Amino acid sequence: MLTRRRPKPKAEPTIALINVVFLMLVFFMVAGSLAPALDPAVRLVEAADLEAAPPPDALVIRADGTLNFRGAELTSPEAYVRIVREEEAAFAARLVPDRALPALTLVAISKELRSLGATRITLLSERSLR
């Protein structure tokens, strides 16, 4: 009695999977580099267990209380509101305070932004790795 040979199973093509993973890698590398770099003079506040994705359009507050938005120094929170209101009527303020900024200054700026129409105020900080 003759036995019939079973055909060998074909190997799965892994090259397609490798191509998809490579394209995803390139996409995320390009997408991650589109945001402008943060001002190197600012040291971020440390916080633990927070999910953070810093937006490119955040109001940076230096330790001495000076304001910086999109690379330009601003004279007051009102100037920030005027710029943001041109783009959207109801705006959410995103603040990046320096670690050495006094809390009273941060609270005062936040209150002023709230009184000028900020619907939400978000503070961004450095994520702790401890």
Summary of the structure (lengths in Angstrom):
residues: 130
radius of gyration: 24.8
end to end distance: 70.8
largest distance: 95.9
contacts: 274
relative contact order: 0.17
helix: 32%
strand: 22%
